[in-house]
Amino acid sequence: MCLSVERELKDIPGIEHMAVTVGSIPQEGLQPLGPHQAQIVLALSDGNRPQASEIVVLIQKKFKHMKAARIFVFQQGGTFSFLGSHGAPVAVEVKGTDLDQLESVARDLMEKMKSVSGLSNLRTSISERAPELQLNVQRDALADVSLSVSDLAETALVALKGKVVSKFREAGREIDIRLRLRKEDRESPLSVQELLVHSPLDVTVPLGSVARVVKGQGPSEILRFDQERTILVSADLAGRSVVDVNRDIQRILDGYKLLDGEGRGEGPKQAQFGKNVTLTPTGEAARMAESFRNLKIVLGLSILFVFMIMAAQFESLWEPFLILFSIPFSLIGMAPALLIMGHEVTAMAGMGVVLLAGIVVNNGIVLIDFVNQAREEGLPLVEGLRRGCSTRIRPILMSALTTVLGMTPLALGIGEGADLQAPLAVVVVSGLLLSTALTLVVLPALFVIVDQYILDPAPRQVLWKRLNEIRFKGAR
């Protein structure tokens, strides 16, 4: 089957070569491929070729009607999502204790997710059931002879699979000696019922008298996350953002109601089915939400540290507070810049905001420090601000432009792998340009307002008197 798929892939233009892996060994962070699974990694040519997304569509159309195997197609960054579904852009964890109920809910959820536009490669982690021999233990009869379930399981396992009891050594080689039933006795699994189990009461009983042996099917693997049985329903994106898709999926999850004791329904964010099954959205959306929560903490700490350093330098609290006003000004141009460049607000853009918090205050520090020196020499505040803006404009522009020009190639997406970090550069460039322009206008105005109308008691009293007069006139 894998060879036939390879031959079909060779006819698709733009594919330079391919690497095939059939099965795999466990690796850190990745779920291994089973012996019935294969992975084909395609390398695209550098010349005139279709886009990667177009090649994905071609492959999906070519193998759309294949029934002998299930084929999932992933672009770069999503290939290993098949090995570990937590890496998929969209994923929902179905957790509980009853495997049959988990499978039923997971299949129903996947059917509903098919109606969401922008999803492809919908799949679940439900494994194919394997034939197995099941022991239905009669616990009352087992307790009468002082046997445990592990005694029965070990007896049946040794009889069918065998147990290494010793080793045969010959010419420096060691060969396992395995003890188990003869081949003719193992041909019928139901013959396990005739096995004799020795009880601690010095009584030997047939296994069939304390347990019933039946043929059945069971899961070949059971995934667990946070010590709970879990089935993952995951998918990849196709033409829509993860935020929009996650909003539609959340509406589906809200449709699963939680019934209380009086039969009333509720739709919590983490939909539950009784007390047994829990649905939790994960995937890229959950990782983004967690990243933004962490970035908020980092941003708050960075602003706090910057304020502490400036307060120690200026020996004042209100001057560092004024300088920090340049940070909100720098964020005004972030959204338009990201929209123009075609980027979304991602974790990298959030890192750019954290970076801005430490960069944009430099302009204010240079300006306010010069103004303080001018006032110590006896210049009035307004004259000191005027001279400071004209004198310090050159170093302010030089420090800002060096950072802007250094970030411009990255903001334009020039170079390999630049697309990932481009939002960070766009935020820094737009924020630094806007904050530099506003620092020379808004910061001096705020300095004058605070110094003359808030810190100075005489103008403050006059301002307060005028406000009271206006209020009394309005009351009349």
N, C-alpha and C positions, 0 to 999 in steps of 0.2 A: 504494500500500500504506500509506504513512504517513497519507494522508487518511482511509482506512478505519479505521485504528487511532484517529485523533483522534475520529472520529464515535462509535466504541464507548466511548471514555473519557468523552464528554460525558454518557452515561447513568448514570455512577457518581455517587452522592450524595457531597457533601463536597468536590468539586473545583471551585474557584472559577474559575481560568483556567489556561492552559497556554502554554508557549513551546516552539517546535519549532526544532531546528537540524539541517539536513541537511548532513553533511560539516563539516569544520572545518579551520582552519589550525593548524600546530604552535604549542604554547604551552609555556612553561617548566614542566617537571614533569608534563606531561600528554601522553598519546599522542593524536595527532589522529584524528578520525573519517574514515573513507574515504568516497568518493562513494556507496557502497552502504549506508552506515549513517546512522542518524538518532537524535537524542536529544530526548526530550520531557520537559521539566521541569514538574511539576504543583505548583500552589500551592493549598493547602487553605484552606477558608473558616474563619472564626473562630467561627461559630455552632455550633448542634447538628449534629455530624457524627460519623461513625465515627472511631475512632482510626487513626493512620497505618498501624499494623501490620494493622488490619482492611482498610483500603483496598488494601494490598499484596496480601493474600490474595484480595480480590475481583478485582483485575486479573489475578493469576495464574490464577484459575479461568476468567475470561472468555476468555483467550488460550491456554488450556492445549492445545487441539487445533489451533491454527493451524500449518499446514505451509508456508505461503508465506514465512514469515519467522521468525526467532528473536527472542524478546522477553525481555529481562532487566529485572526490577523491583528497584529499590534504594530504601531509605529514606534520609532525610537523613543525610549523612556517608558514604554508600556510593555515591552517584551517580557520582562521578568515579572510583570504583574500576574502572568499565568502561573508562575511558580509559587508566588505568595500573594493571594488576593488582597492582602492589606495594602499592596502597592497600587491597586487599581484606582483610577480617578473617582469612581463611584462604587461604594460598597455598603452593604447593610448586614450587620451581625444578627443572626437569629439564634438566641440562646435559650436553653432550657434543659430539662432532664429526660423527657420522653423523645426518643429519636424519631419514632413514627410521626408524632405531632410536629416535630421540627421540620421534617421533610415535607409534610403537608403544607405547613405555613410557608416554607421557602419556595415551593413550587407555585403556590398561589401568588406570592409576592412577585416572583419573576414574571408570571403571566400579566400581572397588572403593570409592571415596569415596561413591558413591551409597548404599551400605549404612549409612553413618554418619548417625545421626539428628541433626537440628538443623542441617542444611546445605541451602541453596537456591541457585539460580542457578549450578550447577556449569558451568564453562566452561574452555576452554583457549585459548591464544593461537595455536593452529594456524590459519594463514590458508588460504583457499581457493586451491588450485593453479591457476596461470594457464598457458595454452598458450605454449610457447616453442620456439625452434629451437635444438637442441643440437648442438655440434660435438664429435665424438669424435675427438680428435687422435691420430694415429699418430706418436709421439714419435721413433721411429727414423728414419722417412722425413723428419720435420721437421728433425732434426739433420743429415741428409745434405745438405740444401740451405741450412743455416745460417739457418733461420727460427725465430721464437719464437711462442708461443701468442698473445701480444698482437698480433703482426702479422696473424695470421689473424682474430682477433676484431675488430680495427679495420677490416680489409677488409670483413668481413661487415656490420659496423655501418654503415659508410659506404654500402654498396650498398643496404641496406634502409631504414635510418632517415635517412641523409643526414648531411652535414656542412656547416656554414656556412663558406664559403671566402672570402666578400667581402660587401660591402654596396652596395646601389644607392641613391644619394642623389638625391632629387627634391623640390624646393620645401621644403627644410628637413626632409624626412622621410628616414628610413633604413629600407630594406627588406632583410632577409637574403637572400642568394643561397645556396641550399642545393644541394649537389651529391649526386645519387644516381641510381640506375637509373630507367629509364622505368617507367611504371605497368604496362605489359604485361610487362615483364621482372621486376617485383616480385610479380606475382600468384602465381607458383609459388616458394615459399621454397626448394625444392630446386634452383632454378637457381643458388643461391649456389655450388654445387659447381663450376660452370663459370667462376667468377671467376678471374682470373689474378692471382697474387701475385708481386711482383718480389723476388727474393732478393738479399742482399748479394754473392752470387757472380756477379751479373749474369746470373742465370738466371730465366726466368719460368715458373712452374709453375701448373697448375690447382689450385684449393683442394681439389677432390675427390681429388687424388692424395696429399695429406698428411693429410686429415681426412674423416670420414664425417658427413654432415649428416642428422640424424633429427629428426622431430617428437616432442615430448614435453611434459611438464608439470612445472613447478617452483614453489616457494613464491613468493608475491607479496611476502613480507617475511620477514626473518630477524632475530629479536630477539637481542641480545647483552648479557650482563651480566658484568662483569669479564673482558671480551674472550673470552667463551665463548658458543657458540651455546646458546640457552636457550628452552625452552617452559614457560610458566607454566600450572599447573593451579590455578585459584582458585575460591572459593565465598564465599557470604555466610552469616551466622548466622540461624537461625530457631528461637528458643525455648531455646537452650542457650548457656552461657558459652563463651568462646573457649578457656578452659583445659581444660574437659571435652572439647570437640571436638578440640582439638589432641592430647590424650592418646590418643583413638581413632585419629587419623590417624598418630600416631607408631607405633602397633602395626601399622598397615598398611605403613608404610615399613620397619619391622623385619622384615616378612615377606619382603621382597626380600633374598635371601641373597647374600653375597659368597663365591664359591667360590675357594679357594686352589689351589695347584698339585696338591695331593693329593686334591682333590675335596671337602674338608670345607667346611661352610658356617658363616658367621658373620653376625651381625645387628648391625652397628654402627649408631650413631646417625645417621650420614650414609651411607645405604645406597648401595653402588656396584655397578654391573654391569660386571664385568671392570675394564677401565681406561678405558672409553669413556663411560659414563653415570653421572651422580651426581645423587641426589635430596636436596634440602636444603629443609626446612620454613622458610618465611618468613612474611610477613603480619603480622597484629597480634600474634600470640603471640611472634614473634621480636623485634618492636619492644618489646614489654613486657619481655622478658628483658633486652634491651640497656639499656632505661631503668632497670631495677632494678640492673643492674651499675653503671651510672654513678651511681645514687643512693647505693649503698653507699660508693663513693669519696667522694662529696660529704659524706655523713654522717660518715665517718671524719675528713675534713679539718675539718669544722665543729667536731666535738668536740675535736680537737687544738688548734685556734685558741682555742676557749673556755677550754681548760685552760691554755694559755700565758698568756692575758690574766689569768686569775684567779691564776695562780702569781706573776706579776709584781705584782699588786695586793696579795695577802696575804703575799708574800715567804715562801711555804711551798708544799710539794708535797702534803702529806696533806690539808689543808683543801680545796683545789680538787678533790682526788680524792673526798672525801666529798660535796661538792656535786654532782658528776657522777652520784652514785647516784640522784638524783632523776629522771634521764632514763629508766632502766628502769622506775621506778614509774609514769611517765606513760604507758608503753606497755601497762600491764596492762588498761586500759579500752578500748584501741583496737579490739580484735576484737569485744567485745560491742556497742560503739557502732555499728560498721559493720554488724553483723548486724541490729541493731534498726532502723537506718535504711534497710536494704535495699541497701547499697552493697558493692562488691567491693574487694579490695586492689589498687588500680591505681597507676599512676605518680603521680597526684595525691595519693593517700594517702601515698605515700612522700615526696613533697615536704612533706606535713604533718609527718611525723616529723622531717625536717631542720629545719623551722621550730620544732618543739618543742624541739629540742636547744639552741637559742639563747634560748628564752623561759623554760623551766621553771627554769633555773639562777638566774634573777633572785631568786626567793623565797629560795633558799639563800644567795645573796650578801648580801641584806638582813639575814637572821637572823644569819649567822656574823660579819658585820662588827660588829653590835651586841654580840654576845657577846665578841668580842675587845676592844672598847672597855671593856666592863664588867669584864673580867679585868684590864685594865691599871689600873683604878681600885681593884683589890684584892678584888673579889667572887670567891667560889669558883665553880667551873665550873657546878655544878648550879644554884646560885642565879642565875648569869648567864644560863643557858639558860631558866630559869623566867621571869625578868624579860624576856628577849628575846622569848619566845613571846607573852607578854601585851602587850608594848609594840609589837612589830612586826606583830601580827596584822592591825591596821587597814590599813597601807600594802600588806601582802601581799595581803589580800583585795581592796583597791581596784584594784591593778594587774592582778590575775587576772580580776576580774569585768568590768573595762572591755574586756579582750580577748575574754572569753567572750561578753559581750552583743553586741560588735561582730561576732563571727563567727556568732552564732545565726541571723540571717536566711539567711545563705549555707548553713549546715548544714541548715536546713529546706527548702532548694531554692526559696526565694522569689525571683522575678525571672527575667527572660529569661537563658538560658544558665547558670543557677545549678547545673543538674544536673552539669555537667562539673567544677566546682570544689567541689561539695558534699562529696566524700570528704575533701578537704584540711581543710575547716572542721570536719567531724565529728571527725577525728583531733585537731585542735588543741583543740577545746572539751572533749572527753572527757579528753584527756591533761592539760590544764591544771587541770581540776577535781580530778582524782584526785591529781595531783602536789602541788597546793596543800594538800589535806587530809593527805597523807602526809608532806609536808615538815615540818609542825609536830609530827609524832609520831615518825617514823622517824629524821629527820636529827638531832634532839637525842640520841636513844638511841645512834646510831652515834658521835656526837661523844664521849659519855661513855665508851663501850666503848673507842674508840681511844685517848683521852687517858689513861684510868686503867689499862688493862690491856695496852696495846701500847707506848705511848710512855713511860710511867712504869716504871722498872725494878723498883721494890719490889713493886708488885702483880703484875707479870709473873712475878717469881720465886716469889711465893706461889702464883699460879695454876699455874705449872709444877710446883711441889712437890706440890700437891694432885692434879694429873693423874698424876704418877708414883706416888703412893700408891694411887690407884684402880687403876692398871695392875698394881702389884705384888699387890694384893689379888685381882684377877681371875686373876693367874697362879697363885696358891696354890689 
